[in-house]
Amino acid sequence: MYEQILYEAADWVATITLNRPDKLNAWTRKMEEELTDAIEKAIADDTVRAIVLTGAGRGFCAGADMSLLSAVSETGLTSDHRRVSGSARRQHSWLLSVPKPLIAAINGPAVGLGFVIPLYCDFRLAAASASFNVIFSRRGLIAEYGLAWMLPRLVGLPKAIEMMFTSRKVDAREALSLGLVHRVLPDEGFRAAAQAFASELATSVSPRSLRVMKQQLYAAQSQSLDQAMETAITEMLASLQCEDFREGVAHFLEKREPRFTGR
């Protein structure tokens, strides 16, 4: 079905793999179209409660395919480029609105656009050999796709300035110390460990709770405290009437594993 990604779903988890390993999964328009379609497919599938995004081979994503950048450098922006640019106000940042947890399993270099996309995932798990590089300043580019908004919220303004201005490589250990990633896992068995993390998330907590809390968290970034409190009150009253709340109480009292429905 897909040419540049792989898609599989099992045990409540959809796994999407960027699949151009000979190019370190360098980003193309085709890949973006397929990734968007795959995520929408996972959203619509009631048997999927968590989504893992990873890369094939030894890299996560080396950024935009250099053939695309080279063409723009030589010929300038075409009308097609301008049309895409004008319609891309929420490009990649739309991932924040995905109603299921998104887990970036970063198995190798994450560079440029390949650095940006995991920032819009809810979790970032890094293999021990993973590395991160903003790279834009070394290409004569700028902080693309909302990077100037997102990165300081994760690592703080001083570190964001350093990473963006210098475009220096950051290894997995430093990324963890910066708060850029949530966990660093051994290279051996990395994919299985990432899958296990996603599966645990998909089965041990309420999908409805995650869906609502995700909306709250990202909306709160532009809300006042009073607005966030109003939202919380409304959502709390709604949650007290839902199936997952009743199951959350029942499985605790009955000392058994939960059987959440997401409703």
SVG drawing of the C-alpha trace seen along z (x, -y; Angstrom):
<svg xmlns="http://www.w3.org/2000/svg" viewBox="-23 -34 51 43">
<polyline fill="none" stroke="black" stroke-width="0.4" points="0.0,0.0 2.8,-2.4 6.1,-3.0 8.2,-5.0 6.7,-3.9 5.7,-0.7 2.5,-0.3 1.5,2.4 -1.1,2.6 -1.1,5.2 -1.9,5.4 -3.5,2.0 -0.4,0.3 0.1,-1.0 3.8,-1.2 4.7,-3.5 8.3,-3.1 9.9,-5.6 11.3,-3.3 14.1,-4.7 17.0,-3.1 19.5,-3.7 18.9,-7.4 18.7,-7.4 15.0,-7.9 15.4,-11.3 12.1,-13.1 10.2,-13.5 6.7,-14.8 5.6,-11.2 6.8,-10.2 4.8,-13.0 1.7,-12.1 2.0,-8.5 2.7,-9.3 -0.3,-11.6 -2.5,-8.9 -1.1,-6.3 -1.7,-8.4 -5.3,-9.2 -5.7,-5.4 -4.5,-4.8 -6.8,-7.5 -9.8,-5.9 -9.0,-2.4 -10.6,-1.6 -8.2,1.3 -5.3,-1.2 -4.7,-3.1 -1.1,-4.3 1.1,-5.1 4.8,-4.5 6.9,-6.4 10.3,-5.1 12.9,-4.6 14.1,-1.7 17.8,-0.8 20.3,-2.8 18.6,-6.2 15.4,-7.9 15.3,-10.6 18.2,-12.6 15.9,-15.5 14.7,-16.7 16.1,-14.8 19.0,-16.9 17.7,-16.6 14.7,-18.7 16.9,-21.3 19.3,-21.3 16.5,-21.9 15.2,-24.9 18.8,-26.3 19.4,-26.1 16.0,-27.2 14.4,-29.1 10.8,-28.6 8.3,-27.4 4.6,-28.3 4.1,-24.8 6.5,-25.5 4.8,-28.8 1.4,-27.1 2.6,-24.4 4.3,-27.0 1.2,-29.2 -0.9,-26.2 1.6,-24.8 0.7,-26.9 0.1,-23.8 2.4,-21.5 3.7,-18.9 2.4,-20.8 -1.0,-19.2 0.5,-16.1 -0.3,-17.7 -4.0,-17.3 -3.8,-13.5 -6.2,-12.1 -4.0,-9.1 -0.5,-9.1 2.3,-9.5 5.6,-7.9 8.8,-8.7 11.2,-5.8 14.4,-7.5 16.7,-4.7 19.5,-6.8 20.3,-10.2 17.4,-12.7 18.4,-15.7 16.7,-18.9 13.1,-18.0 13.8,-14.7 14.7,-16.6 11.5,-18.7 8.9,-15.9 9.6,-14.1 9.1,-17.4 5.4,-17.1 5.2,-13.6 4.0,-13.1 7.0,-10.8 10.5,-10.6 12.4,-7.4 16.0,-7.3 18.3,-4.5 21.7,-4.8 23.3,-5.5 20.7,-8.1 21.8,-11.7 20.1,-15.0 21.0,-17.9 19.0,-21.0 21.3,-21.7 19.2,-24.6 21.8,-27.3 24.4,-25.3 22.0,-25.2 21.3,-28.9 17.8,-28.2 15.7,-29.3 13.8,-27.7 11.3,-25.8 7.9,-24.4 7.4,-26.1 10.8,-25.0 11.3,-28.4 8.1,-27.9 8.5,-24.2 12.1,-23.6 12.5,-26.3 9.4,-24.7 11.3,-21.4 14.9,-22.4 14.7,-26.0 15.6,-29.1 19.4,-29.2 19.8,-25.6 17.5,-26.1 19.5,-29.1 22.7,-27.1 21.3,-24.1 19.7,-26.2 22.6,-28.8 25.5,-26.3 23.7,-23.3 26.0,-21.0 25.2,-17.4 23.7,-16.2 24.0,-12.6 21.3,-10.6 22.8,-11.0 22.9,-14.8 19.4,-14.8 18.2,-13.1 19.9,-15.5 18.3,-18.4 14.8,-17.0 14.7,-16.6 13.9,-12.8 12.1,-11.0 14.2,-7.8 17.4,-6.4 17.2,-2.6 19.9,-0.2 20.4,0.3 19.9,4.0 16.2,4.7 15.4,1.0 12.4,1.5 10.9,4.2 11.4,2.0 9.6,-0.9 6.8,1.4 6.5,2.7 6.3,-0.9 3.5,-1.7 1.6,1.5 1.8,0.8 0.4,-2.7 -2.3,-1.3 -3.6,1.2 -2.9,-0.1 -4.6,-3.5 -7.9,-5.0 -7.7,-5.9 -10.4,-8.5 -8.3,-10.0 -5.3,-10.3 -7.3,-11.8 -8.8,-14.5 -5.6,-15.2 -3.7,-15.6 -6.2,-18.3 -5.9,-20.0 -2.1,-20.0 -1.6,-21.6 -4.5,-24.0 -3.2,-25.2 0.0,-26.5 -2.0,-29.4 -4.6,-29.7 -4.7,-31.6 -4.9,-29.6 -8.6,-30.6 -9.3,-29.2 -7.5,-26.0 -9.4,-25.6 -12.7,-26.1 -11.8,-23.4 -10.8,-21.1 -14.1,-21.5 -16.1,-20.8 -14.0,-17.8 -14.0,-16.4 -17.8,-16.5 -17.9,-14.7 -15.4,-12.1 -17.5,-11.2 -20.2,-10.0 -18.1,-7.9 -17.5,-4.1 -13.7,-4.4 -14.3,-6.1 -16.5,-3.3 -14.0,-0.7 -11.2,-2.7 -12.9,-2.3 -14.0,1.3 -10.7,2.7 -9.0,1.1 -11.6,2.5 -11.6,5.9 -7.8,6.0 -7.7,7.0 -6.2,5.6 -8.3,2.8 -10.6,3.3 -11.0,-0.2 -13.1,-0.9 -12.1,-4.5 -15.7,-5.6"/>
</svg>
